[in-house]
Structure formats: C-alpha cells, structure tokens
Amino acid sequence: MLTTVAELFDLPADVVAGLPRLEMVGSRQLYVEHHAGILAYSEAQIDVNTAAGVLRVRGEGLSLLAMTAEELRIGGRIAAVEWVR
C-alpha cells in the first residue's frame, strides 16, 4: 500500500514509510533523517534508534554536531556504520 501511495503522489517510498535516510560526507560526517533518538553516546560509538532498527556508528572523536526531532549530524572519524539486529 505504501508503494501505491508513493507512486500516486510521486514521493520516494522511503519518505512515505518513514525509513531513515543516511548521507555520508567522506569519513568525517554522517547525516541521518527520520531518527527516533539516541540510545548510546560516546566518543567511540553512537547508537541511533530508527524505524528500521538501531544504527550503530563507530569511530574516533565522535560527536553530535546538530540534532533536531527529525535529523541529526554526527562528526568525527567514522570507521563503521552498521545496522544492529
């Protein structure tokens, strides 16, 4: 049904379903849309709650550069981005 709604209004299916959208800028910044909060935070690891599961970001010197109810930006030396099941 979500696919039909997305096609009808010419919207990306991920936006209609509320799925997270990730954008990396090199290995220094990660932008996440449609998050549901921070579960764990340290300079080595940040766990982000999303509708698709927990997104784990690992690296060095990690920090939240910006955060709103829908979006967040993580900075630092990002070594890995993975889904935790």
URTANOR-V798951 format. One record per backbone hydrogen bond with DSSP energy under -1.0 kcal/mol. NH is the residue of the N-H (numbers start at 1). CO is the residue of the C=O. If there is no record, write none. Layout:
BEGIN
nh:NH co:CO
nh:NH co:CO
END
This chain:
BEGIN
nh:5 co:1
nh:6 co:2
nh:7 co:3
nh:8 co:4
nh:9 co:5
nh:11 co:6
nh:16 co:12
nh:17 co:13
nh:19 co:14
nh:21 co:33
nh:23 co:31
nh:25 co:29
nh:28 co:25
nh:29 co:25
nh:30 co:74
nh:31 co:23
nh:32 co:72
nh:33 co:21
nh:34 co:70
nh:35 co:70
nh:36 co:49
nh:39 co:47
nh:40 co:47
nh:42 co:45
nh:46 co:57
nh:47 co:40
nh:48 co:55
nh:49 co:37
nh:50 co:53
nh:53 co:50
nh:54 co:84
nh:55 co:48
nh:56 co:82
nh:57 co:46
nh:58 co:80
nh:59 co:44
nh:60 co:77
nh:62 co:43
nh:63 co:75
nh:65 co:73
nh:66 co:73
nh:68 co:71
nh:72 co:32
nh:73 co:66
nh:74 co:30
nh:75 co:63
nh:76 co:28
nh:77 co:60
nh:78 co:27
nh:78 co:76
nh:79 co:58
nh:80 co:58
nh:82 co:56
nh:84 co:54
END
